[in-house]
Amino acid sequence: MSNADVIKALYASFAKGDVPAVLAALDPQVRWSEAEGSIYAAGNPYVGPDAVLKGVFAPLVSEIEQFTVSPENYIDGGNSVAVEGRYTGTVKSTGTAVNAQFLHVWDVRNGKVVRFQQYTDTRQWAVAYGRVPTP
């Protein structure tokens, strides 16, 4: 299985809501970083699957209605895999929809994710959460 296949399987697990399978794909010392300026970046870098679960996944599930992560293009760089895609959902507290592009960079070793870096439209997220005025 290639590293790109590992990441494709991770997104498939996430789409099914199989969080235990997603967490199992992470190295015990994974370093997970949300985009600078993101509302979830305060804990950067999250170290370990439990930190990712508590600092990123749990808030997303509780705060975003019908949250989806839709990968559109995989760029296989061997040990690093970049994925272009879109986030969609609605922030429960404001009723504001999000449809933001993302780029995820995954570093994989021995079949496990050892590093994750997210890039996304942080302003769109801040607007959706009501933290900055609508443009």
C-alpha atoms as one frame of an Amber mdcrd trajectory, in Angstrom:
protein
   0.000   0.000   0.000   1.439   3.386  -1.012   1.409   6.373   1.316  -1.247
   7.961  -0.917  -3.381   4.833  -0.386  -2.949   5.223   3.389  -4.258   8.796
   3.155  -7.139   7.832   0.832  -8.199   5.178   3.348  -8.002   7.769   6.142
 -10.382  10.126   4.279 -12.742   7.200   3.560 -12.813   6.358   7.274 -13.487
   9.993   8.164 -16.342  10.153   5.610 -17.940   7.096   7.265 -17.575   8.667
  10.696 -15.116   5.980  11.750 -13.035   8.162  14.052 -11.296   5.192  15.723
  -9.942   4.124  12.294  -8.763   7.686  11.600  -6.996   7.868  14.964  -5.456
   4.422  14.381  -3.830   5.787  11.202  -1.944   8.363  13.285   1.467   7.696
  14.806   1.426   7.900  18.633   3.612  11.031  18.367   1.903  12.607  15.339
   2.411  16.380  15.106  -0.840  17.902  13.845  -1.014  21.601  12.935  -4.092
  23.543  11.946  -3.706  26.567   9.636  -2.228  29.667  11.250  -5.085  31.964
  12.209  -7.547  29.074  12.384  -9.940  28.956  15.312  -8.511  25.503  16.080
  -4.834  26.552  15.891  -4.510  27.458  19.573  -3.195  23.984  20.409  -0.659
  23.807  17.561   1.019  21.507  17.261  -1.305  18.887  18.674   0.890  15.928
  19.615  -0.635  12.469  19.628  -4.007  11.129  18.486  -5.774  11.993  21.760
  -4.768  15.658  21.447  -6.077  15.711  17.857  -9.339  14.106  18.962  -9.911
  16.562  21.821  -8.555  19.709  20.177  -9.794  19.310  16.609 -12.212  16.453
  15.889 -14.492  16.820  18.933 -15.000  20.582  18.468 -15.656  20.152  14.737
 -18.314  17.516  15.353 -19.996  19.499  18.133 -19.826  22.921  16.435 -20.382
  22.163  12.725 -23.598  20.683  11.366 -23.173  18.229   8.474 -19.423  18.761
   8.380 -17.771  17.153   5.367 -14.189  16.890   4.176 -14.131  16.268   0.428
 -10.727  15.444  -1.061 -10.544  16.307  -4.759  -6.922  15.796  -5.800  -4.112
  13.696  -4.353  -0.512  14.660  -5.031   1.732  11.719  -4.221   5.179  12.891
  -3.204   6.310   9.597  -1.721   6.658  10.154   2.027   4.574  13.336   1.727
   1.084  13.397   0.264  -0.728  16.664  -0.475  -4.498  16.706  -0.839  -6.610
  19.506  -2.301 -10.270  19.585  -1.377 -13.181  21.386   0.270 -14.754  21.642
   3.693 -18.507  22.146   3.917 -20.908  22.472   6.802 -22.840  24.990   8.850
 -21.671  26.570  12.090 -24.389  25.726  14.591 -24.004  28.868  16.719 -24.462
  31.283  13.795 -26.264  29.248  11.114 -23.580  30.355   8.638 -22.486  27.913
   5.955 -18.843  27.183   5.171 -17.581  26.070   1.767 -13.827  26.478   2.077
 -11.009  25.013   0.051  -8.182  23.269   1.837  -4.759  21.837   1.249  -3.595
  19.094   3.599   0.008  17.941   3.706   0.529  14.514   5.259   3.882  12.938
   6.109   3.694   9.157   6.366   6.264   6.708   7.727   5.800   2.973   8.115
   2.114   3.291   7.212   1.320   5.887   9.906   0.791   9.642   9.717   3.649
  11.357  11.556   2.830  14.956  10.584  -0.193  16.878   9.305  -0.339  20.504
   8.142  -3.590  22.175   7.160  -4.030  25.245   4.956  -7.503  26.758   4.508
  -9.419  30.004   4.151  -9.235  31.043   7.793 -11.100  34.298   7.166 -14.112
  32.393   5.846 -14.100  30.265   8.993 -13.824  33.356  11.229 -16.763  34.989
   9.410 -18.826  31.799   9.789 -18.129  31.780  13.530 -19.099  35.461  13.776
 -15.602  36.538  14.849 -15.126  39.050  12.042 -17.684  41.041  10.042 -19.058
  39.619   6.815 -17.070  40.965   3.850
